[in-house]
């Protein structure tokens, strides 16, 4: 069976669903093809928590944060859901960019407050702080699973066709305004194809259009139970425990066991989530073990023991997810002919989801060019610092 649509979105995770929402509300005919069932754990959009961390200094990212915040609230109102909890994020450790970050956030009306470690420890006794603390009160925690569900519901309400269990086999460019998508049940002819398939990007687009090098890793954060297991403590943590990002001083031997900076947050019902950033083993997306690397997990438990006095280091419950990372850790949001690509979110993209959807929808409707930072043919710069994000 062959169908004809205006735009086909391949990949119905967070970014593809956000794009479909933006396109459908503009009156565009859009069909989303998602290989897996709703709520699957095979990609990078599952789980109940991501940091909505605002501590960026790069202007493009900061402007996207300022755009994403009201869009998250708009999505909540539209779907009558709760997605973003603004519990704040604390950033601490050896980060030379804190002053620049604070100045940039102030310019766009986002909060930034410096605290001495003693004052921060008094306010958040579950965390041991490392030097001065940059608190971002407008930051917080996003429920990833609920966000994908809400985005798809909003897209469908606006007229999108969202299909699960449909595996795309091939994408062919047949002209400036024509692509042919072959899937297991037939074909779709579309004017535009938006590709948001995460770890499967390189495989699907090989020989179709050139894309920057994307490295796929299996990351393995873990949840740790609160030391105080009472329902009252859990209720307090849900509203009072901030997200956190901790940067090591690599020259100091105290951090010798660290793999990278640390990110984390409280996940309601699961405990304190903590993880290394972007240091998991390389993997093929269809050949993941879903098993934590034991040495990294042991180091993560040691971190919890030393730096998170409010969590129990002996209760690690590992989580498996994928990162699809570019050389410079900046995203790929660009168009080549009729194919639009959203990829390479490098472990820090989820907070930007509704703004990414707007950018990809603009590209699909010829409304705007790609932001230069995210162009496919850019000259990569070194990563802007693993401290930035992350999840």
C-alpha angles and dihedrals in degrees: 000000000000123000132188121216136159097238132009119198113204109204124034102209122116098296096043092046091049090051091050090050092052094045096046094049087055089057097255123147104242133173122192119206114197120181097207137053121267113283095020121161100215100100140031104281102073132096134064102266143049127161114251090205117178097187099117128126101188107102097224093055093044092052089049090052090052088051096043097054097065091038090057088052091047090052091049091052093046094050099030090235137131112234111146123051110190098212090141131240126251118211118194143155133061101342117145093189099066095102091049091048093050092050093049094049091050090055092060096040098257119135126253124173130177119217133183112244091247092055091046092050091052090052096042108025093174091072129061108215128221112210124317118351129226107207118197106197095185090057125085145126132321123203101228099193092048091046094057091047091050094047092052092046091051091047092051091046088055092051107272122142109226116189126186126196093037115128117200112220103181144006121205127186108218100171145334090290103024135078130169118214117195116199134170094272102039142299138299126206112205140171090225135018121201112200115204103153100131112205091015094059098099094048096048095045098041107128092004103081132344115260130182119262110284121195117204119206134175106234122199119199118164140211119237123198121245112258088229102060096186120122089238091058091049091050091051093047092053092062104023109037108091128209113258142207120190124191121199128221097235094201091060113088090216087078095047094114093051119110096195141325114313129238129186151146142180114277111202111242094008108060135233114347117209131169148166114247121245100332102111122120120280114259146173109244093235094045103053119144093209085212123125118243100246099218093051090046092052090051090050090053089050089053090053091049092052103036110022108057090170093063132068110239093199095064102069113163106186123221124203124212139144133248119202103198134190122211092257096033090240119128130257109234109155147115133236111187108309094343120094118192130203109180147120098061088164098209097299105072106092097084089059095050101120092044090049089052090053092050093049091047089052090052092048093051097041089245096129144359124249116279104256092236090063101040116132093228097048123130102247119237122206113278111281091236130299088240092077105090146315135186 
